[in-house]
Every structure is written in C-alpha cells, then in structure tokens.
Amino acid sequence: NCSPSPSLACVWLPTEHVDKRDAVCDDLEGSGIETRPFFYPVHVMPPYKQYRMVAGGVGREGTVTDGVSACGFNIPTSAHLSDAEVLYICQTVKDVLARHCHIDTNGCQFAASNRGTRL
C-alpha cells in the first residue's frame, strides 16, 4: 500500500484459521500477545435469530460461517509497534502454531518494517 506522507500504512486484522484456536490464543495471551476470535456469524446474533437462514439449504448449524467463526482468530495490529515488537509477535505466532498445530514454520520467512509485516 502506498501512503502519502505523513500517514503510515498498517495491515488491519491479520488472521489465522486453526483447529486448536482456543489453545493457540491462550498460549499467545500468556506471551503477551492479544488475540480476538473471528466475528460471530450473523445468523447466531440475537437480532437475526428469528429469520430463516437459507445458505446452501443448510439449517442453523454446520454452515461454513460457523466453522470459520469457530476456528479463526485475529491478531490486532498497530502502526505504533516497533520493529522489535513486530518481530517478537511474528516469531511467537510461528512458534505457537508449530507447537499446537504441528505446522512446519521453518520455511516461513517474515519481514518487519514500519510499512507492514508478513509472516
């Protein structure tokens, strides 16, 4: 993203999707990294429960959105993180995913700068 000076680009809401979301998020929280679960599907929110859901002919449970919501989490970001903080977050996320999800992160490379981060 190109940002005119003096603005600063910041990736908003990087996400992960894992089967052991709660264990991963608890481990990250213990390392000082805040996470948030994915948004709830609209069909489970009180104002919309009264309406019939017709997504793919499936009932109220077992939809794609239910699965995504149950397994996804967000890592909040800030344009005010230092490069050292970004590197710590990236390395910790990689370590936690490797430990809980048996994901081989050895081939993963990440770069940090004040213009954004990628795992």
N, C-alpha and C positions, 0 to 999 in steps of 0.2 A: 504494500500500500504506500502510495506517495502521500506525504503530509506536508502541507505548506508550513513554513516556519511561522511562529514558534510552536506549532502544535506537535504532538508526539503520538505516534501510532501505537495502539495496544490491541493485541488479539483479545477478543472478548469471549470468554467462556470456553476454553479448551475442554474437550470431553473425552471420556473413555467409556467403554462398554465391556463389562466383565461379569462372569457368573458369580464371583465372590465379592460383589460390590461392598457389602457392609464390612467385611473383614478388611478389605483394602482401605476403605475410608477410615476405619478405626485406627489402622496402623499409621496412615498418613497424619491423622489428627494427633496421634502420640508423638509424631515427629515435628509437630508444629505447623502442619500444612492443612489449611481449612479446605473442605470439600463440600459439595452440595449434591443431593440426589437430583436426577432429572426431574423435570416438571411432571406433575401428575397428568394422566390422560383426562381430557375434558369430560368424557362420559362418566367419570367417577366423582367429579366435583358436585357438591350439593345442588347448585342451581340447575344443573343439566341432567341429574339422575332421572328426572321424571320423563325425559324424552327417550324415545325408542332409538337405539343405535342400529344402523344398517350397514356398517362397514363389513363388506365381504360376506354378508349373510351370517356372521358370527354373532353370538349373544354378547352379553355384557362382559364376560371374562374370556381370557385367552386370545385377545387381539394382539396385533403387532405392537400397538402402543402400550399395552400392558407389559409386554416383555421388555420393550425398550426402557420404559419407566422403571421397571424392577432392577435392571442391570446397569443402568447408566449413571454416571456421576460427572460433575463439573469441577474444574479446578479454577476458582476465581483468580483473576489477574489484576494487575495494576500497572499503570505506566510509571509508577513511583518505585518499583522494585529495582534494586541494584543488580548489576550483572552477577555478583556473588550470590545473591538471593535466588535469582533465576536458575543459576547452575545448581544450587542446593536442591531446589524444588525438582528440577529435571532429573537429577541423579537419584533423589529419594523416590520419585514416582517410578523410575525404571527399576530400582531395587525392590520396591514393594510389589510391583507387577511380576517380577521374576520370582519372588518368594511365594506369593499367593496363587498366582495363575500359571506358574511354570512356563512363562513366556521368556524365550531366549532374547535378552536385550543386548547381548554382546555386539551384535552388528548394528545396533542403533547408534546413531550419532546425533548430537544435539548442538545447537549453536545458540548463543545468547547475545543479545545486544539491546540497546535502548530502543530498537525499532521492532522487536518481536522475538519470539522464541519458537523453535520447532524441536520436537523430540526426535 
